[in-house]
Amino acid sequence: MEAIKLENVDFYYDRGQAAEVHALKNINLLIENGEYVSFFGPSGCGKSTILYVISGVEKPDSGKVIVHGRDLMEFSVKEVAIYRQIGIGIIFQNFNLIPSIKIIENVSLPMAFLGISLEKRKERAMAILSRLGIADLAERYPYELSGGQQQRVGIARALANDPPIILADEPIGNLDSANAENVLNLLKEFNERDGKTIIMVTHEAWSLRDVRKIFYMKDGAIIKTELKKPD
């Protein structure tokens, strides 16, 4: 069953202005439930913009973004908000943690928007932090953590509402090789053990090791799709 389908998607930044950029050009693709895929290419090729479109942050100028059989462009504002709360989880390159609140509160926050009780939020947040091996950091603040630890917290937050789809935007971009390895191992585990659909954006070829479908991008277009056989 399909998780994400893009049909003839075009997207422009600053359309009609002198700085106009045709960021996505006639994008057509299919991502099945439970797949581990990647958008791969150099900086500025449009791969992160695809994530913004899939997440509902950006609306394409034309085309369809079909999520589990429904066109995201036809969602109401409320439906888009719900989709972004429980349909997807996003892992950012720059962590995007709230510096003024503790780690457990950063992880709990997405659950608050669903009206989950404080007790249940903390219980689930601790369970996720334990799974990621960072339960001992729950009462610390982001500035007290290393980059690798902060990224783990970012991953925990993305898992908070147990979304079926994880969007990872250059998730190892700010990490050393050891922590990058840890993050890739976690993504593989979420895909294989939990059955989550993983969609990763990367420009580092070695990080594609566990990916099963690669969309190669250049100048806003998908120029090749590669299916990798399991090891």
ZITAWO-V846993 format. One record per residue. N is the residue number from 1. RES is the residue in one small letter. SS is DSSP state (@ for helix, = for strand, . for the rest). D_LAST is the distance of its C-alpha to the last C-alpha in Angstrom with 1 decimal. Layout:
n:N res:RES ss:SS d_last:D_LAST
n:N res:RES ss:SS d_last:D_LAST
//
This chain:
n:1 res:m ss:. d_last:23.4
n:2 res:e ss:= d_last:23.7
n:3 res:a ss:= d_last:23.9
n:4 res:i ss:= d_last:25.1
n:5 res:k ss:= d_last:26.5
n:6 res:l ss:= d_last:28.5
n:7 res:e ss:= d_last:31.0
n:8 res:n ss:= d_last:33.0
n:9 res:v ss:= d_last:33.0
n:10 res:d ss:= d_last:35.2
n:11 res:f ss:= d_last:36.1
n:12 res:y ss:= d_last:38.8
n:13 res:y ss:= d_last:39.9
n:14 res:d ss:. d_last:43.7
n:15 res:r ss:. d_last:44.2
n:16 res:g ss:. d_last:47.6
n:17 res:q ss:. d_last:48.2
n:18 res:a ss:. d_last:48.4
n:19 res:a ss:. d_last:45.1
n:20 res:e ss:. d_last:43.2
n:21 res:v ss:= d_last:39.5
n:22 res:h ss:= d_last:37.5
n:23 res:a ss:= d_last:34.3
n:24 res:l ss:= d_last:32.4
n:25 res:k ss:= d_last:33.1
n:26 res:n ss:= d_last:32.5
n:27 res:i ss:= d_last:29.2
n:28 res:n ss:= d_last:27.5
n:29 res:l ss:= d_last:24.2
n:30 res:l ss:= d_last:22.6
n:31 res:i ss:= d_last:20.4
n:32 res:e ss:= d_last:19.7
n:33 res:n ss:. d_last:20.1
n:34 res:g ss:. d_last:17.2
n:35 res:e ss:. d_last:15.2
n:36 res:y ss:= d_last:14.0
n:37 res:v ss:= d_last:15.6
n:38 res:s ss:= d_last:17.3
n:39 res:f ss:= d_last:20.5
n:40 res:f ss:= d_last:20.3
n:41 res:g ss:. d_last:23.4
n:42 res:p ss:. d_last:26.4
n:43 res:s ss:. d_last:29.0
n:44 res:g ss:. d_last:31.3
n:45 res:c ss:. d_last:29.1
n:46 res:g ss:. d_last:29.4
n:47 res:k ss:@ d_last:26.1
n:48 res:s ss:@ d_last:27.9
n:49 res:t ss:@ d_last:30.5
n:50 res:i ss:@ d_last:28.1
n:51 res:l ss:@ d_last:27.3
n:52 res:y ss:@ d_last:31.1
n:53 res:v ss:@ d_last:31.6
n:54 res:i ss:@ d_last:28.9
n:55 res:s ss:@ d_last:30.5
n:56 res:g ss:. d_last:34.0
n:57 res:v ss:. d_last:35.3
n:58 res:e ss:. d_last:36.0
n:59 res:k ss:. d_last:37.3
n:60 res:p ss:. d_last:36.5
n:61 res:d ss:. d_last:39.5
n:62 res:s ss:= d_last:38.4
n:63 res:g ss:= d_last:35.7
n:64 res:k ss:= d_last:34.0
n:65 res:v ss:= d_last:31.6
n:66 res:i ss:= d_last:30.6
n:67 res:v ss:= d_last:29.3
n:68 res:h ss:. d_last:28.6
n:69 res:g ss:. d_last:30.9
n:70 res:r ss:= d_last:33.7
n:71 res:d ss:= d_last:34.8
n:72 res:l ss:@ d_last:34.8
n:73 res:m ss:@ d_last:37.8
n:74 res:e ss:@ d_last:39.8
n:75 res:f ss:. d_last:39.2
n:76 res:s ss:. d_last:42.3
n:77 res:v ss:@ d_last:42.5
n:78 res:k ss:@ d_last:42.2
n:79 res:e ss:@ d_last:39.1
n:80 res:v ss:@ d_last:37.4
n:81 res:a ss:@ d_last:38.3
n:82 res:i ss:@ d_last:36.9
n:83 res:y ss:@ d_last:33.6
n:84 res:r ss:@ d_last:33.3
n:85 res:q ss:@ d_last:34.1
n:86 res:i ss:@ d_last:31.9
n:87 res:g ss:@ d_last:29.6
n:88 res:i ss:= d_last:27.8
n:89 res:g ss:= d_last:27.3
n:90 res:i ss:= d_last:27.3
n:91 res:i ss:= d_last:26.1
n:92 res:f ss:. d_last:28.2
n:93 res:q ss:. d_last:27.9
n:94 res:n ss:. d_last:31.4
n:95 res:f ss:. d_last:31.0
n:96 res:n ss:. d_last:34.2
n:97 res:l ss:. d_last:35.5
n:98 res:i ss:. d_last:39.2
n:99 res:p ss:. d_last:40.8
n:100 res:s ss:. d_last:43.9
n:101 res:i ss:. d_last:42.3
n:102 res:k ss:= d_last:40.4
n:103 res:i ss:@ d_last:36.7
n:104 res:i ss:@ d_last:37.1
n:105 res:e ss:@ d_last:39.1
n:106 res:n ss:@ d_last:36.6
n:107 res:v ss:@ d_last:34.0
n:108 res:s ss:@ d_last:36.6
n:109 res:l ss:@ d_last:38.0
n:110 res:p ss:@ d_last:35.8
n:111 res:m ss:@ d_last:36.9
n:112 res:a ss:@ d_last:40.5
n:113 res:f ss:. d_last:40.5
n:114 res:l ss:. d_last:39.7
n:115 res:g ss:. d_last:42.7
n:116 res:i ss:. d_last:40.9
n:117 res:s ss:. d_last:43.3
n:118 res:l ss:@ d_last:43.2
n:119 res:e ss:@ d_last:42.6
n:120 res:k ss:@ d_last:39.6
n:121 res:r ss:@ d_last:38.2
n:122 res:k ss:@ d_last:38.5
n:123 res:e ss:@ d_last:37.1
n:124 res:r ss:@ d_last:33.9
n:125 res:a ss:@ d_last:33.7
n:126 res:m ss:@ d_last:33.9
n:127 res:a ss:@ d_last:31.2
n:128 res:i ss:@ d_last:28.8
n:129 res:l ss:@ d_last:30.0
n:130 res:s ss:@ d_last:29.5
n:131 res:r ss:@ d_last:25.9
n:132 res:l ss:. d_last:25.3
n:133 res:g ss:. d_last:27.3
n:134 res:i ss:. d_last:30.3
n:135 res:a ss:@ d_last:32.9
n:136 res:d ss:@ d_last:35.3
n:137 res:l ss:@ d_last:35.5
n:138 res:a ss:. d_last:36.7
n:139 res:e ss:. d_last:40.3
n:140 res:r ss:. d_last:39.7
n:141 res:y ss:= d_last:40.0
n:142 res:p ss:@ d_last:37.4
n:143 res:y ss:@ d_last:39.4
n:144 res:e ss:@ d_last:39.1
n:145 res:l ss:. d_last:35.2
n:146 res:s ss:. d_last:33.0
n:147 res:g ss:@ d_last:30.8
n:148 res:g ss:@ d_last:27.6
n:149 res:q ss:@ d_last:29.6
n:150 res:q ss:@ d_last:31.0
n:151 res:q ss:@ d_last:27.5
n:152 res:r ss:@ d_last:26.6
n:153 res:v ss:@ d_last:29.9
n:154 res:g ss:@ d_last:29.0
n:155 res:i ss:@ d_last:25.8
n:156 res:a ss:@ d_last:27.9
n:157 res:r ss:@ d_last:30.4
n:158 res:a ss:@ d_last:27.9
n:159 res:l ss:@ d_last:26.9
n:160 res:a ss:. d_last:30.6
n:161 res:n ss:. d_last:31.2
n:162 res:d ss:. d_last:27.8
n:163 res:p ss:. d_last:27.0
n:164 res:p ss:. d_last:24.3
n:165 res:i ss:= d_last:23.3
n:166 res:i ss:= d_last:22.7
n:167 res:l ss:= d_last:23.6
n:168 res:a ss:= d_last:22.7
n:169 res:d ss:= d_last:24.9
n:170 res:e ss:. d_last:23.9
n:171 res:p ss:. d_last:23.2
n:172 res:i ss:. d_last:22.7
n:173 res:g ss:. d_last:25.5
n:174 res:n ss:. d_last:28.1
n:175 res:l ss:. d_last:26.1
n:176 res:d ss:. d_last:25.8
n:177 res:s ss:@ d_last:22.4
n:178 res:a ss:@ d_last:22.4
n:179 res:n ss:@ d_last:23.2
n:180 res:a ss:@ d_last:20.8
n:181 res:e ss:@ d_last:18.0
n:182 res:n ss:@ d_last:19.5
n:183 res:v ss:@ d_last:19.7
n:184 res:l ss:@ d_last:16.1
n:185 res:n ss:@ d_last:15.2
n:186 res:l ss:@ d_last:17.8
n:187 res:l ss:@ d_last:16.6
n:188 res:k ss:@ d_last:13.2
n:189 res:e ss:@ d_last:15.2
n:190 res:f ss:@ d_last:17.7
n:191 res:n ss:@ d_last:15.2
n:192 res:e ss:@ d_last:13.3
n:193 res:r ss:. d_last:16.5
n:194 res:d ss:. d_last:19.2
n:195 res:g ss:. d_last:17.9
n:196 res:k ss:. d_last:19.3
n:197 res:t ss:= d_last:18.9
n:198 res:i ss:= d_last:18.0
n:199 res:i ss:= d_last:19.6
n:200 res:m ss:= d_last:19.5
n:201 res:v ss:= d_last:21.7
n:202 res:t ss:= d_last:21.0
n:203 res:h ss:. d_last:22.2
n:204 res:e ss:. d_last:20.0
n:205 res:a ss:@ d_last:17.1
n:206 res:w ss:@ d_last:15.3
n:207 res:s ss:@ d_last:15.4
n:208 res:l ss:@ d_last:13.1
n:209 res:r ss:. d_last:9.9
n:210 res:d ss:. d_last:9.1
n:211 res:v ss:. d_last:11.0
n:212 res:r ss:. d_last:10.1
n:213 res:k ss:= d_last:13.5
n:214 res:i ss:= d_last:15.6
n:215 res:f ss:= d_last:19.3
n:216 res:y ss:= d_last:20.9
n:217 res:m ss:= d_last:24.5
n:218 res:k ss:= d_last:27.6
n:219 res:d ss:. d_last:31.2
n:220 res:g ss:. d_last:30.7
n:221 res:a ss:= d_last:28.8
n:222 res:i ss:= d_last:25.2
n:223 res:i ss:= d_last:24.9
n:224 res:k ss:= d_last:21.4
n:225 res:t ss:= d_last:18.6
n:226 res:e ss:= d_last:15.0
n:227 res:l ss:= d_last:12.4
n:228 res:k ss:. d_last:8.8
n:229 res:k ss:. d_last:6.4
n:230 res:p ss:. d_last:3.8
n:231 res:d ss:. d_last:0.0
//
